[in-house]
Amino acid sequence: MFRRMALDFDVGKALKLVRERIQNATQKRSKSLPQIEPRLVAVTKTKPVSMVLEAYNLGQRYFGENYVNELYEKSTSEKILDQCPDIRWHFIGHLQKSNVKKLLKVPNLHMIETLDNEKLAQMLNSSWEKMQKDVRLKIMVQINTSAEESKHGCEPSQSTHLVSYVQEHCPSLDFVGLMTIGAFDRDPALGTNPDFLTMRKCRDEVCQALGLKIEEVELSMGMSNDFESAIEEGSTNVRIGSTIFGARSFQKDSSSSNSEQSSISDKEQTKFKDAAASEHLLKTSLQSNS
Ligand SMILES: *Cc1c(COP(=O)(O)O)cnc(C)c1O
């Protein structure tokens, strides 16, 4: 019992701290950028329903998941349906066409952040249309700003094309903004992450080509390791997991470990394995101490 408690992560404290850090970073943002309060998406992948409930009870409303099966299971669990009527799910993983139908059945699906090709746009559009909802489906276009092959997303040079495709051919989709994962393990001492600058450039191009205002196009960028700098560079949507819920151990339960692919690169998976390994070490040392 004691051991378990010693390892338990204080979600309340972590969430409060993250919110404060978000506010401070928002104040440091250049005045030339749209002063939009960033939305905090709490990323619960690999974490249990109990942690979703805990954060929800502390006022958190936006939650992110990157596996369709895991999202479907959590969002349809009795406890979430009962106790979280106001929850808003963001899908932030790589989406395969075979999973679209299941994803769209997720109750309280708020946004899909990872649209990256026309075929997928077509499919989301027609599937959503058939469901006859009274709102359009919010989507973001994912951009592969770091040009790493392991990452999904359309090329920055293709972003205007894809956004205009959505605007012209997908009346059931509501284009909200652009999303990137960005390079991992970038040394902040090297200055601003070029991925964030690429995102701003993409947004400028999209806005100019399609006659949109930059206030109308959100930027989803920034995770645990870089969300403050992302906000200073104009992020309006940060996706934060491990800083709120603790390090992930990368062993996923069998129900959600099938053929789906994560949007996270192998390199980051290694990082997570390292985190899991150090968690294991900690556990072992706590055990040998008792
Ligand atoms: C897991 C994940 C996150 C959150 O990562 P942390 O480093 O734990 O904050 C954000 N975005 C995407 C797309 C993810 O898959």
The ligand as a MOL file (V3000), in Angstrom:
LIG
                    3D

  0  0  0     0  0            999 V3000
M  V30 BEGIN CTAB
M  V30 COUNTS 15 15 0 0 0
M  V30 BEGIN ATOM
M  V30 1 C 1.6640 11.5280 -26.5980 0
M  V30 2 C 1.4230 12.7230 -27.3960 0
M  V30 3 C 1.4760 13.9900 -26.8010 0
M  V30 4 C 1.8190 14.2330 -25.3400 0
M  V30 5 O 3.1480 13.9560 -25.0890 0
M  V30 6 P 3.8600 14.3560 -23.6950 0
M  V30 7 O 5.2810 14.4800 -24.0640 0
M  V30 8 O 3.5960 13.2340 -22.7690 0
M  V30 9 O 3.2780 15.6060 -23.2270 0
M  V30 10 C 1.2100 15.0950 -27.6010 0
M  V30 11 N 0.9080 14.9670 -28.9040 0
M  V30 12 C 0.8460 13.7490 -29.5160 0
M  V30 13 C 0.5070 13.6890 -30.9530 0
M  V30 14 C 1.1020 12.5990 -28.7780 0
M  V30 15 O 1.0250 11.4140 -29.3980 0
M  V30 END ATOM
M  V30 BEGIN BOND
M  V30 1 1 1 2
M  V30 2 1 2 3
M  V30 3 2 2 14
M  V30 4 1 3 4
M  V30 5 2 3 10
M  V30 6 1 4 5
M  V30 7 1 5 6
M  V30 8 2 6 7
M  V30 9 1 6 8
M  V30 10 1 6 9
M  V30 11 1 10 11
M  V30 12 2 11 12
M  V30 13 1 12 13
M  V30 14 1 12 14
M  V30 15 1 14 15
M  V30 END BOND
M  V30 END CTAB
M  END
